[in-house]
Amino acid sequence: MEPTPDVVRHFHPVLPSRQLRRQPVRVELAGHAYALFRDASGKAAALSDACPHRFAPLSKGLVTKEGQLQCPYHGWRFDSKGHGTNPSQPELRHCEAKSFQVVERHGYLWLAHADTPESAMPELASGDYVFGGTFSTLFQAPLHVALDNFSEDEHTPFVHTRLGWSGSQAGAVEFEAHNHDDHTEVHYRAPQRPAPIMRLLAVGKGDFFLNDWVTRFDPVRSVYTVSWIQPSGAPRPFITQAHIFFVPETARTTRLHVFSFLRTTVPALRPLLPVAAKAALGLTWWEVRDDARFISTVADTPYSHKGMRLDKYDKPLVHQRKLMERIYYAHPPEPALPQVRDATGT
């Protein structure tokens, strides 16, 4: 699958806000490069990372005191809308660089086409969830490989060491998957294996791990809601939620931007949420790191699932590939083959 610029129709998180200061920063999305910078008012802006003069990378330039991005090669200057001037030939016209929209929210910079409505920004956790923080991890694998990895928990006993069940408990896993017109929903219930960090979230011996998630494609993102119940069926007090955005930087790499949240069903524990939310963030970081360490092993997995002996846990994979083609890449569906009739016309 070749990268396409069409994905910028959707808002993507591309950089933590704190990483954009006085100097421009280069980010990549679907094989295209963008130069992010802050104008004179401190507002974030983005231009295509190629000066219209001779295609020098604008991200290697500097930001002037007037808040313009200056090309490092010949000094052409561009404002946040891409309007440019040539200091050596001020009368030269058509010096524009392509500009993009940047929205600053949840501690991140979100990139999209200039005409993408801000209402298209993905919603994150709300209500009584407490924000625990964010992190970003580079996967040395294409988007489809990264997404497939996060679309099943069957690999949990073998790639991960904290959340979920051990290999000997594989027969005790309960699983449901539902395919919808614009998303998929998955549910797992399994014994929670022992792990010291789980005590910070009041998870005890013999508890069951519940993982419910929804995957959407505007952009490619999944919301994982993890909770635990006691052997009696009574819920444990904390519920974690991780919003993971799968951002294809190149044809061979995918960056995961993760937003972590936590809530509790016990009012008396709400004062502890800020601290517990950091523990939940750490747990999520460990789990994603485990995947990142392994993913290069399967980075050459073909885009098509043809020829693979898929099992029940892979039910979302094929449907999600169709949704990614239709919603994310905006590729038209393949035309149906005409029916062949025999000589009698039947």
C-alpha positions in Angstrom: 0.0 0.0 0.0 1.5 3.3 -1.1 1.2 6.3 1.2 -1.3 9.0 0.1 -1.7 12.6 1.0 -5.4 12.1 1.3 -5.0 11.1 5.0 -4.5 14.7 5.9 -8.2 15.1 5.5 -8.3 13.8 9.1 -6.7 15.4 12.1 -3.6 13.5 13.3 -1.7 14.1 16.5 1.9 14.7 15.3 3.9 16.4 18.1 3.7 17.1 21.8 3.1 20.9 22.2 6.1 21.3 24.5 8.5 20.1 21.7 7.7 23.1 19.5 9.5 26.2 20.8 11.5 28.8 18.9 12.9 26.5 16.2 10.9 24.8 13.5 10.3 21.0 13.8 9.9 18.5 10.9 7.2 15.9 11.2 6.2 13.2 8.7 2.8 11.9 7.8 2.1 9.3 5.1 5.4 9.9 3.4 5.1 13.7 3.3 7.1 16.2 5.4 5.8 19.2 7.2 7.6 22.1 8.9 5.9 23.2 12.2 6.7 26.5 13.8 5.2 29.2 16.0 4.3 32.6 14.7 4.9 35.9 16.5 1.9 35.3 18.7 3.0 31.8 19.7 0.4 30.1 17.7 1.5 26.9 16.0 1.5 26.7 12.2 2.5 24.2 9.5 3.9 24.4 6.0 4.9 21.8 3.5 8.6 21.1 4.3 9.8 22.2 0.9 10.5 25.8 -0.1 8.7 26.5 -3.3 12.0 28.0 -4.7 14.3 25.0 -4.8 12.6 22.6 -2.4 15.0 23.2 0.5 13.6 21.9 3.8 12.0 24.8 5.6 12.4 22.9 8.9 16.1 23.5 8.7 15.6 27.3 8.7 14.7 29.7 11.5 11.8 31.7 12.8 12.3 35.5 12.4 11.3 38.0 15.1 8.2 38.7 13.0 7.1 35.1 13.3 8.0 34.1 9.7 9.7 30.9 8.7 12.9 31.6 6.8 14.3 29.2 4.4 17.9 28.2 5.2 19.0 28.2 1.6 18.1 31.6 0.1 16.3 33.4 2.9 12.7 33.3 1.5 10.3 34.0 4.3 6.8 32.6 4.9 4.0 33.5 7.3 1.6 31.0 8.9 -0.6 31.0 5.8 2.2 30.3 3.5 2.4 33.7 2.0 6.1 34.2 1.0 8.6 36.9 0.0 11.9 36.8 -1.8 14.4 39.2 -0.2 16.6 39.2 -3.3 13.7 39.9 -5.6 10.9 41.5 -3.6 8.7 42.0 -6.7 8.7 38.3 -7.5 5.1 36.9 -7.2 3.7 33.5 -6.5 6.1 32.7 -3.7 3.6 30.7 -1.7 4.3 27.6 0.3 1.4 25.2 1.0 0.0 25.7 4.5 -1.9 23.4 6.8 -4.1 23.7 9.9 -2.7 23.1 13.3 -4.9 22.7 16.4 -3.3 22.6 19.9 -5.3 20.4 22.2 -4.7 17.8 25.0 -1.0 18.9 25.1 -0.5 17.9 21.4 -0.3 19.6 18.0 -2.9 18.1 15.6 -2.4 18.5 11.8 -4.9 18.6 9.0 -5.7 20.3 5.7 -6.5 24.0 6.0 -10.2 23.4 5.1 -10.8 20.4 7.5 -13.5 21.6 10.0 -12.3 21.7 13.6 -15.4 19.7 14.4 -13.6 16.7 12.8 -11.2 16.6 15.8 -11.4 13.2 17.5 -13.1 13.2 20.9 -11.0 11.9 23.8 -12.2 10.7 27.2 -14.6 12.9 29.1 -16.8 12.8 32.2 -15.1 11.6 35.3 -11.9 10.3 33.6 -8.7 11.9 34.9 -6.0 12.6 32.4 -2.8 10.7 33.2 -0.5 11.9 30.4 0.7 11.1 26.9 3.6 9.4 25.2 4.8 8.6 21.7 6.5 5.5 20.4 7.9 4.7 17.0 7.0 1.3 15.5 9.4 0.0 12.9 6.6 -1.4 10.8 4.0 -0.2 8.3 0.6 1.0 9.5 -1.2 -2.2 8.6 1.2 -4.3 10.7 0.9 -2.0 13.7 -2.9 -1.9 13.5 -3.2 -5.7 13.1 -1.0 -6.1 16.2 -3.4 -4.0 18.3 -6.5 -5.7 16.9 -6.1 -8.9 18.8 -5.0 -9.9 22.3 -4.0 -13.5 21.3 -0.4 -12.5 21.4 -0.7 -11.2 25.0 0.9 -14.2 26.8 3.9 -14.2 24.4 4.7 -10.6 23.8 3.6 -8.9 27.0 4.4 -9.6 30.6 1.9 -7.6 32.7 -1.6 -7.1 31.4 -3.8 -10.1 30.6 -3.3 -13.8 30.9 -0.4 -16.3 30.8 0.0 -19.0 28.1 -1.3 -21.7 30.3 -4.6 -19.8 30.7 -5.3 -19.4 27.0 -8.2 -21.8 27.2 -10.0 -19.6 29.7 -10.3 -16.5 27.4 -13.7 -15.2 26.5 -13.9 -13.2 23.3 -16.4 -11.3 21.2 -16.0 -9.1 18.1 -18.6 -7.1 16.3 -18.0 -5.5 12.9 -19.9 -2.3 12.1 -20.1 0.0 9.1 -17.6 2.5 10.4 -15.8 0.8 13.3 -15.1 -2.5 15.1 -15.8 -3.5 18.7 -14.0 -6.2 20.6 -14.3 -7.6 24.1 -11.9 -9.9 26.0 -12.3 -11.5 29.5 -9.5 -13.6 30.9 -7.6 -14.4 34.1 -5.2 -11.6 35.1 -1.7 -13.0 35.6 0.3 -11.9 38.6 2.3 -8.6 38.1 3.6 -6.4 40.9 2.5 -3.1 39.2 -1.1 -4.3 39.2 -1.2 -3.8 42.9 -1.0 0.0 42.3 -4.4 -0.3 40.6 -5.9 -2.5 43.4 -5.9 -5.6 41.3 -5.7 -8.8 43.4 -4.9 -12.4 43.0 -7.5 -14.4 41.0 -9.0 -11.3 39.3 -10.2 -11.2 35.8 -8.9 -8.8 33.1 -11.5 -7.1 30.9 -10.4 -5.4 27.7 -13.0 -3.6 25.6 -12.0 -1.5 22.6 -13.4 0.4 19.6 -11.3 1.1 16.5 -12.2 3.9 14.1 -10.6 5.3 10.9 -11.0 9.1 11.0 -7.9 8.8 11.5 -6.9 5.3 12.5 -7.4 5.2 16.3 -8.4 2.8 19.0 -9.9 3.4 22.4 -9.0 0.6 24.9 -11.0 0.4 28.2 -9.4 -2.0 30.7 -11.0 -3.0 34.0 -10.8 -5.9 36.4 -13.3 -7.9 38.4 -12.9 -10.1 41.4 -13.6 -13.9 41.2 -17.0 -13.1 42.8 -17.8 -10.7 39.9 -17.5 -7.6 42.0 -15.6 -4.8 40.1 -12.2 -3.5 41.1 -12.2 0.3 41.7 -10.1 1.6 38.8 -10.9 1.7 35.0 -8.2 2.7 32.6 -8.7 4.1 29.1 -6.0 4.5 26.5 -6.6 6.4 23.2 -4.0 5.2 20.7 -3.6 7.0 17.4 -1.7 5.1 14.6 0.1 7.7 12.5 1.9 6.4 9.4 5.1 8.5 9.1 6.6 6.6 6.2 5.7 3.4 4.2 7.8 1.5 6.8 7.2 3.3 10.1 4.2 4.1 12.3 4.2 6.4 15.3 1.8 5.7 18.1 0.6 8.7 20.1 -1.1 7.5 23.3 -3.4 9.5 25.6 -4.0 7.8 29.0 -6.9 8.3 31.3 -8.2 6.7 34.6 -11.4 6.8 36.6 -12.8 5.1 39.7 -16.2 3.8 40.7 -15.4 4.5 44.4 -16.0 8.1 45.3 -13.7 7.9 48.3 -10.7 7.0 46.0 -11.1 10.0 43.7 -8.5 12.1 45.6 -6.0 9.3 44.6 -6.8 9.5 40.9 -4.0 11.9 39.9 -1.4 9.5 41.4 -3.1 6.3 40.2 -3.5 7.9 36.7 0.3 8.1 36.5 0.5 4.4 37.4 -2.0 3.6 34.6 0.1 5.7 32.2 3.2 3.7 33.2 1.4 0.4 32.7 0.2 1.5 29.2 3.7 2.6 28.3 5.2 -0.8 29.3 2.6 -2.6 27.2 3.2 -0.5 24.1 6.9 -0.8 24.5 6.6 -4.6 24.5 4.8 -4.4 21.2 7.4 -1.9 19.8 10.2 -4.2 20.7 8.6 -7.1 18.9 7.0 -5.4 15.8 10.0 -5.3 13.6 10.0 -9.1 13.6 6.8 -9.1 11.6 7.3 -5.8 9.7 7.4 -7.5 6.3 3.9 -9.1 6.8 2.0 -8.5 3.5 -0.8 -6.0 3.3 -3.3 -8.6 2.1 -4.5 -11.4 4.5 -4.8 -13.7 1.6 -3.2 -17.1 2.3 -3.1 -16.6 6.1 -4.8 -19.2 8.3 -6.7 -16.7 10.5 -8.5 -17.8 13.7 -11.5 -16.4 15.6 -9.4 -13.7 17.3 -8.5 -12.3 13.9 -12.1 -11.5 13.0 -11.6 -7.7 13.2 -8.5 -7.7 11.0 -10.1 -8.3 7.6 -13.0 -5.9 8.3 -10.7 -3.2 9.5 -8.6 -3.4 6.3 -11.8 -2.7 4.4 -12.7 0.3 6.7 -9.2 1.6 6.4 -9.4 1.5 2.6 -12.8 3.2 2.5 -12.7 5.7 5.3 -9.0 6.5 6.0 -7.5 6.3 2.5 -10.8 7.2 0.7 -10.2 4.5 -1.9 -13.4 3.6 -3.9 -14.5 0.0 -3.5 -13.6 -2.4 -6.2 -16.4 -2.9 -8.8 -18.4 -6.1 -8.5 -17.6 -8.7 -11.2 -20.4 -9.2 -13.7 -22.4 -12.4 -13.4 -21.7 -15.0 -16.0 -24.8 -16.5 -17.6 -24.9 -19.8 -19.5 -26.3 -20.3 -23.0 -29.8 -20.5 -21.7 -29.6 -17.1 -20.1 -29.7 -18.5 -16.5 
